[in-house]
Amino acid sequence: MLTKPSSGRRWAGSVVVLCSCRLAEGQSPGGSLPAECLEFATCSRAQGADWQGFSHFVRQAAELEQSMQHQAAMEIYHSLMESHALDAGIALQCRMGAATVFYRQGRLYLHLGYPQRASNLFQLAMSMFWDASRAENGMACLQYEMWGIRWFDDFMETYLRNAANLRRNDLRMLPHLSDLQVPPNYRDPSLRIAVFSLCDYAPESPMHWLLGRSRQNREAYCSKHGYGLEWTSQRPASSKGRHPVWGQIAGPLELLGDGRYDWVLSMDCDSLFTDMTVTVDSLLYRFASRATPWGKLEIDPSVHFLISEDGRGLAGGNWIVRNSREGRAFLSEIFGPDDESQNPYMRHDLRDQFSLLWHLVRPGVSVPMPLEDAVPMPPAAPKSWAAIGYRELARLVPQDLLLGSYPYVSCSQPGDQAHRCFGEGPKDKDFIVSVPLLGALPAQLAQVLLDRFLLESLGSFGQPAYEQELRGMCASVDVSRCLARDQEVLAGSRSLSRACVVCKSLAACSEPVSLQNLPCSWAPPPPARSECDGAAMMYAKRPAFTLTNGRSRKGKEGYKEGKDKATKLEKEIKPQVRSKSLAELLEAEENGQGNKLEEALLAVFRLIDADSGGSISKLEFIGAVYRHALVASFVLQGHGLSPELQNDPSGQVAINEQSFDAVDDVFDSMSGGSARVKYPEFAAYFRRLANVCLAAQTEEKGMKEVFGSLDADANGSFSKLDMVAAMQSSTRVASYLLPGLDARKVLEDERSYDAVCSLFDHMAAGRPCVQWQDFKTFCLHTRFQKAWDSSPSTTCSSPLSPSSPESSDERSSSKVLIIAPGFGRERHPQQAALLANAGFQMHWCRDLPEYADEGARLSYHAVAPYLNKIRDEIVNVQPRVVIAASQGGAYLVGLWQLGYWNGPSVMLNAHPSLPMRLPAAASIVLAHGSNDEAYLWNRGDLEELMTTGPANRCLLYYTANSGYLASGSLTRLGDRHVMGSILQNNTLPRLVDAALSFMGPELHLIESWRNQLSESRLEAQHWLGYSLERLRRLWASPGRLGRETSALFPVSPKSEEFRRVQAIFRAAPVEPPAYMLSSQASWERLPIHRIERVENGGQMECSTIPYRDGLRSSLREQGVDFDPSIHACWAFHGADQESLLSIIRDPVSGFQPLISGSRNSPVWGSGTYFARDAKYVADGQFCPRQRDGSRCMLLCLVMLGMPCLGDPNQKGVLPFRQKPHRYNSAVDSLSSPEVYVTQMVGAAHPAYLITFA
């Protein structure tokens, strides 16, 4: 007996009894059908419900639908869904009948403006339709119209169009997420996460080759982030007797049961991680979190399951489940009983996928939607997760972040184009790639396709050994019918189309894989770098370097080979470099004649890099110029040297003041104030110079005409008097050299005269006259500044561009001995995983007992019997550094006291048995947290202890609580005994690097802070420079003196200067910030109204330069060389506009630390506060809005010197570093500082005032 909802304006699904009427035997809602298709249309043999009556009411509802009585029709469809399609087992008895009510109900909801509900109903209809199509005669029968629906036309078109419009696989079409930003590489050390994959292909299976690829990819990813890897080729015991796909449910269910993990990512065997930096933690905090009242994110306790849709709907290949009662119960529901008669999901063709869909989507469609207020609207992002209609415990994640993007071969057909395709998103890389129906591809093509993505994913972990397979990838595939145009094929065969697409996509990467024998007739155009970089750089023909993630790191043997080749190359290209100028080399590149300029740059850099260190010092640069004629002729282009300086027949440059000044000027321009120059800066400088020279070639005639007017007596030079006379008499000369200045009254107007004199002094560089080469050089760097600015600022494609200060080879050659007791291999495996992932050779000193910490003397007696054992390990292993944590610290102290170890040491948790003085010869890194509940230390005592060690060879990595904000909250917390901070920002490996660093651990850690900044920001900062004098090159005030009444000068929005300042202002850090507030996307959309340059010469000369010089002297007395790129930084300061203008206009002091602070709340002690990121200043409301709604902040060059961790109780001067010298500034974190505090006038120079919305 069927039921029908009661009539009423707002229906809610209440039912009344209706009589049923059977259809005549054999009658079909779709008309005449072949005999073998009647069962699909009538369900005459179906059991479990009155399907004949069902057919009658379907027809009745369809008639109501045709007469526009939509509400009445929806009441019937809803009743039929609840009576005949609520239970999956009953629905599968009459699949096409169930599909009909799902589809028709969904179509009505779509008409009324509920596309989200329609999508869920269409997916349920599709699950029934799919299963029917897989039955005997199913595909042929479904070509007919039945149940009043043309399934391949009407249904599929409506279903796919709605899915494409909703785009629930796209981040932008999911519910509004929290404004709090979660960086993609965020790692919460408290979460225990595992990656599970079942790859149970037998050796005789054509897919057996997938096992090695799958496991290698997951091992690399899990090792990087400290996740548990649960990869298996053995089906879980609980799924034996079932189809193999059920193992992907059974495995995670068993893992949840043993309690080792908090979350499990279940991943199909044919999915690969392609962006190793993205963490599972970031997905959880982005899509399963909620904002707390105090502005932090926490994982929502009501969320237990995360899954993705592709361009068609729910796709259950990859998902994340929580180890909770609800998470385990949900998986158990999906898995169901082993008895197939009791488990309808085992009978469906899609099995586990169908079960996931039914349990996630089916409950929600039972809840009717309000109809009287429904208004048809175009698809838009739902306002809440509930609006999507999934079960409350589940959240959707964008396709590229969980299910995985599909390769082009899976997106090439018209019906597939709503999928997220690999490389099509706004990001540089996709997190995961998945290949639907991988087994349907020819075996060799399938392997090649997956290997392409494996190459990208393993870029930073090693080179997979599949080169032979790649080189012969299309040999066994018949793609001879590929046409000249991109995607067409002579035959309509989908498999042939896939083969052609695969071959084409791989043919584009011509460097790593040779496709000369490819039988396709077309020649694909060169792709964008992002498509082929992973493979191309992996097999680039540069054996001198081991390439990683688009950058490179030198290997010892590789670099030696590279040096030898460079020496040989010097001879080979010497005539070329000496005979062709930078402009000619660049012009040859632009004309498609090969990488002429790049080859020359590499060869010259290798000649200069005498110690093969990957960077060059000024001494190396000067020495190379005077040793190698090739280097001299190349790097001194644009610095016209007198002929007498090159009298040597070999072409070498004579050493004198002029040549030395030229070399010095080139290095300073490249370095931006740094002590060393790496290849990107080297290449960027000379590419800019080449761009300028090329632009100058067309202008040289005009330059010579102007020089001729200045050189009135034609003696080859002009004096200051000549210049003044020419400026007065010739408007062409005046407009060429000083546009906008009226020079006709230069001898009457003091400002005009000062400007002309300053210009002459700049050209002459202290000489009485200006010669042609001096004049030409000036024009190259001023007249053609636009050409200089428009040239590329980096050469990231270079194989000499390192991704971190420590190369993988340096770490891989560093043996690390870890004292096992107290270290985290068993209790906290993430510590060991971090070190292993960093590349160190790890050796464990095991079989050492733990003991009760009962004071220094008792601890020593407990460990003394085992110190000889550790000494023997040291002799055998020959480590470069020894690491201990917690109780292991007593063993390390014992080694020091007996003299068994005086090398670099890292101690996590300051052990109570530490002596009164540190060993005199050791380089020591000591890490401790203020909230350590086991080892109680006063910070001052630890700081005093560190002063007893060798100067500049000891580092105290200390974490402490911040002071309280006015709201009563803390911004940071100090570590407990289990130090969480060392697991973030790659801190633990960096502390080991610091202990090994030749520059000293403290200086090395400060230098590593730069690695927290993005490349674009580092490039912009380098362009601005880190020296105060270098900033003046951009000043526009007369003579660049900064003596004007107004100290603010507008920066043109079209200038390179504006672009660089904007890049620093908008930049996001590489690692997740400690203060996650608004989203980075919303920050980048904020308009900048204007940028003004601060030119206050009095403040710079009377305050900041003297402070900088005093800082340099202080550091020198402590044995530290002042390096502006390390001891200075660019940072932001926020305040109201009046306060900022007061700082800018002050003729002497600028910042006043004694009256500054964090809103008068000493979070990290007294002083002037600066922020690393502009976004933090804005989000923290440190720059209040003006009446017009705008805000402003200062971008400042801050002299940090040697900083220490801030202390809310600190007043005035900072602690001693080396008496009588104190620390120079304070920071909020020694791992990744985001707040800087200065205590002295002159420690910061306000450089730019930025006004924004």
C-alpha positions, 0 to 999 in steps of 0.5 A: 500500500502506498502513501501520499503526503497530505495537501497543504501550502507547506508540505512536511512529508506527513502521509495518508493512505492511497489505494494502489492501481496496478499497471497492465502486465507488460505496460511500460512507462517508456512505451514499446521496448525489446523483451530483454529490456522490459524488466528495467522499465517495469520491475515486474520481478522485483521484490521487497515493495509494491513496484507495480503501484510504484509505477502507477504513482510515478505516472500520476506525478509525471502528469501533475508535473506536466500540468505545472502542479509541481507541489503536488508532484513533489509530494508524490515523489517524496512519498515514493522516495521514502517508501521505495528508495529509503533502504538501499536494498529495496531501491536496488530491486528496481534501480531505474524506478528509484533513479526516476524518482530521484531524478524527477524530484531533483529536476523540480528542486532545480527548477525551484532554485535548490541546485544543491539538493538537486545535485544530491538527488541526481547523484543518487539517480546516477548510482542507480543508473550506473548499476543498471548499465552494468547489468546484462543488456543494461547499456543497450536497454538504457539507450531507449526511453523508459520511465518517461525519460531519455536517460542518455540525453535528458538525464545526463545533460541535466545532471552534468550541467548542474554539477558543472555549474555548482562546481563543488570540487572548487574551493570558491564554490564551497561554504565561506571558510574562516577568515583565519589563514591556514598556510598549506604547510601548517603542521600541528605537532599534537596531531597523530596522522597516518596515510593508508593505502592498499595496493594488493595487485598480484605479481601476475597483474598488469597493474603490479608495477604500481606498487613500487611507485605508490609506496615510494611516493608515500614514504617521501611524503610521510617522512617529510611531515612525520606521519605514519605510513600504513602502506600494504599489499596484503588485504586486511583480514576483516575484508577477506572473502569480499571484493578487494575494494573493501580493503580500503575501508577495512584497513582504516577501520582496523587502524582506528581501532588500535588507537595509534592515530588521531586521523587517517588519510585513506588514499587510492593506490593510483593517487600520488602526492605531487606537492610535498609541502602541503600537509594533512593538518592544513586540510583539517584546519581549513575544512574541519575547523571552527573559530574560537571567540579568542580568534584562534582555530580549532578542529570542530568536534562535530566533524569526523569525515572529509571527502571530495567531489570531482566535476560530476559528484562524490568521489570516494577514492581519497578521504580522511576519517577521525579516530572518534566514536562517530568516525569509527561508527560511520566507517562501520556503517559503510563497511556493513555486515559480511553477509551479502544478503544483509549488505546491499552495497556489496551487490552494487557495481561500485560497492564501497563507493556506492555505500559512501554515497548512500550514507553521506547523501541519502539521509539529507534528501529525506528532509523536504525544502520549503517551497512557497518562498523558493526563488530560482537563483543561479548557482552560488557558494552555499552559506553553510555546510548544512546547505550542501546536504551531506551528513553533519559529520562530513565536510567537502574538500576541493578536488585538488586538495584531497581526491586529487586533480586529474591529468589532462587525459582524464579531462579531455572529453567534453563530459569531463571538463568540469573536473579539476585538471592538473595544473589548471588552478591558481596555485603553482602545484596541485597537492594530489593527482589521481588517474581515473580508470588507470587500468583502462590505459595501455600498460606502458602509457599508464606507467609513463603517465604516473611516472611523470607525476612521480618525478614532480613529487620526488623532486626533493627526495631523489631521482627515480630510476625510470629513465629507460621507461620514459625514453621508450614511452610510446614505442608500443602504442599505436598512435599513428592515427593522431591528427595534426590538431590537438585532440582529434582522432580519425577513429572515435575510439576513446582509448585511442584518444587517451593514447594520443593525449598522453603522448602529446602531453609527454612530448611537450617535455622534450628535455627529459624524454626523447620523442623523436620516434613518436608517430604522431604527425603534429609538433606540440608548442613548448609548454609553460614552465609549470607543466614540465619543470618537474621532469625537465629539471630532473633530467636536465643535462647538467651532471654537475648538480643535483636538482631539487624542486625547481632549484639546485644543490651542489654535490661535492663530486658534481660541483668539482666536475662543474668547475672542471667544465667551467675551466674548459668552457672558459677556453671555449667561450673566451672569444665569444664573451670577449668579442660579444657584449652583454647586449649582443648576447641578450639580443642573440637569446631574444632572437632564438639563438640559444641561451647565449647569455645564460651560458656565459653567466654560468661560466663566469660565475663558476670561474669566480666561485673559487671555493665552490661554495655556491656564493662569492665574496667580494674578495673572490670577485676582486681576485677573479677580475684581476686573475682572469681576463675573461672575467674582467672583460665580462663583469666590467661592461658598463664601467668604462676603464681607461685604455691604460688600465688594460695594457697587459697583452693578456687583457688582464686589468691593471690594479689601481684605484679606478679599476678597484672602484669599478669592481667594488661598485659592481659587487655592491650593486649585486649584493645589496649590502650582503657579504656574499652574492649567490648566482640568482643575484649575480645573473639578475644584475648582469641581465639587467645590465644587458637590458640597459645596454641593449636599450642604450644602443639605440640611444647612443647617438643622442648620448653622443650629441649631448656629450658633444654639447657639454664638451664644447672644446672637443677635448674629450671631457667636460668640467663643471663649468662646461656643464653649467654653461651647457645647461644654461644655453641648451634646453636639450642638454638640460631636459636630457640630464635633469628633466623638469628643472629650469636650468636657464638661471642655474647661476641665479637659483641656489636649488638649481645650482645645487642640483647641477653640481650634485649631478656633476659630482655623481658623474665625476666620482671625485675627478675634475672632469667627466670623460665619455665613458663616465658620462655613458656609465651615468646614462646607463644607470640613470637615463635607462633606469626604466630598462634596468627596472623592467629586466628580470630580477631573478634567474630561478631556472639556474642550476646554481640557485639553492633552496636553503643555506644547507645543501642536501649533500652537506647534511647527508655527509653529516653523521649525527649520533643521538643518545636514545634515552629521552629522545623522541624515536619511540615517544615522539617520533616526529623529532627523529622524522624531522632529522631523517627528512633533513638528510642527516646520517642518523646513528642511535646510541641505544641500550642505555638505561633511563634513570630517576632525575634526582640531582646532578650528583646522582644523575652522574653516578647513574650514567657513569658506567655507560659513558665508555660505551658511548665513547666507543660509539663515537670512535666507531661512528665519527659523528659531527654532532651529538644530540641528547634530549631530556634524560639523555642530557646527563650522558652528554654532560658526562661526556663533556666532563670526561673529555670524551666529546668536545665537538658540536653538541645539541641538548634539548631540555637543559639538564639539571646536571649541567656544570657551572661552566661549559666546555671550552672547545665545544660548539653548543646549542641548548634548547629549553622552554620556560614552561618545562615542568620537569627541569626548572631553570631560571632564564637568567641562570641559563643566559649566564651559563652560556657566557661561560662557553667559547665566544660566538660558539654557544646558542641558547634557544629559549622559548617563553610566554609573552606578556599579557595583552590588554585583553588578558591573553598571551600571544605566545607560550613557552615550551613544556618539557616536550618542546613543540616549537622545535617541530615547527618551521624546521627548527630542529634540523636548523639547530643541528645546522647551527651547531655545525656552522662555521659562522657560529650557531647564533649567527647561523640561526639569525641568518636562517630567519631569511628562509621564512620569507618568500622568494618574491619578498627576498628579491624585493628586499635585495632590490631595495638593499640593506644599507642606508647609503644604498637607499639614497640612490632612489631619492628624488630630493635635490642632490639626494640630500633629503633637506626638503621641508616635506620629507615625503616624495610620491613613488610612481605606481608604474615604477619598479620601486613601487612594485618592490615595496608592494611585494614586501607589503603583500608577501606571505611567509613561507612557513605558517605565521604564529598569528593567523588572523584574516586570510591571505587572499583577502589581504592581497585584494586590499588596494594600496592608495599610495606609497611615499618615499621618506627622504629625511637626510638629517635623521639618517645622518644624525641618527641612523647612520651613527647608530649603524656605525656604532653597531658595526664597531660593537659587533667587531669587538665581539668577533662578529662581522657586520653583515647588513643582510643578516643584522638588518631587516625590513619590517613594518611599524603601525600607528595613527597617521599623526604619530607616523608623520611625527616620526617621519618629520623629526629632524634627528630622532625619528622613533622614540623607544622610551615612549613606544610599546605594544599599545603600552602593553609590554608584550616583549619588553619596552621599546619600539615594536616592528612586525615582519609582516604588514598583514599582522600590523593591519590585522592587529589594529595597530594602524587605525583608520582615518576619517576617509577609511584609509590606514597607513604604516611605515616600511622601515629598515631596522638594525637588529644587530644580535637579537635575543628573545624578548621578556615582558619584564625587561625595561630599558637595556637588554641582557649582556651578550659579551660584557660589556656588550649587550644584545641589540634588539629583542624578538618574539621567537628565536625560531621564526620571529614575527615581532622585533623590538628596538630599544635605541634611537636610530635603530630603525630608518623609516623608508616608506609610508604606505597608505592603503584601504 
